[in-house]
Amino acid sequence: NDPHAIIVRHVRCTNPEILGKDLQAVAMSTGMSCRITRILRDGILRPLRSSDTLVPNDEVLMIGEQEKLAHDAAILGHFTNQGSNALIFPGSVRL
């Protein structure tokens, strides 16, 4: 198992301390290092916009190394069953 393999996971945003805030502010204040590229809201998966703020049960598509994903997911809420470790990019360059 490559500890630096890049994986993709869906994370449900349930932490009340981050709700109502934008992801850039959350990432900067908490030291999150994984990349978030998409948001699932109202059944639509779309690119993240700088104007987006997190609302209860938003799901985001998070990309990064497994250990960092676990850390960053805990800041936002928790992993969902979607986007399991099935999508793995061995030997990928760190984000």
N, C-alpha and C positions, 0 to 999 in steps of 0.2 A: 504494500500500500504506500503510495507516494504521499508524504505529508504535505507536499506543496501542490498537489493536484487541485485544480480549480473545479468546484462543484456549484451547482445551481439549486437553490431551495426557495420555497414560498414561505413567507413569514407573516403570520397574522398579528396585526398591531393591537395589543390589548393593554399595554402599560399606560395607566391614566396620566402618568407624569409626562408622556410625550404626545398625547392626543391634543390636537389643536395647534401643534407646532409643525413647521416645515422640516423636511428631512435634513436639509443642509445645516440648520441650527442644531438639530438633535445630534447629527454626526460630529459637528465641531465641539459641542459641549461634552460629549461622552467619549470621544476618541474612537468612534466606529471607523473601521478600515475597509469593510467590504463595499462593493459597488452595488447600488440599487438602480435598476434600469426600468422597471415597469411597476405599475400599480394596478391591482384588481379592485375595482370599485363598481358596485351595482351590476356585477356580472360581466363587466367589460375590462379586459386586460389592455392597457394602453401605456405609451411612454410616460414617464414621470415628468411633470412640468415644475419649473421653479416656483410657481404660484400654489402648488398643491400643499395643503396641510393635512395631517393625518386625522382621520376620524375613526371611531370604534369599528373594529373588524375589517378595516382595510387590509388587504394582503399585498405585500410587495415581493418582487422577484429579486433575490439577493444572490450575488455571485462572489465567491472568494474561497480561501482555503478553509478546510473543515473546522479547525479549531477557532479561527477567527469568525466563521459563520456562527458557531455556537455562542460565542461572546456577544456578537452584534445582535443576534436574534433575541437573546435574553433581555437586551436593552429595549427592544421594540415590543416583544411579547413572546411568541413561541412558533416553532415550525408547524406547518400543516402537513397533511399527507400528500399534497400535490408536490411535484418537483422533487421527488426523492433523489437519492444519490445516483440515480440511473444515468444522469447526464454528467459525465466526468471527462475532463480534458487533461490526461496525464502529461506531465512535463510542461504545462503551460507556464507562461511568465507571470510572476506575481503582479497583482493589480496595484 
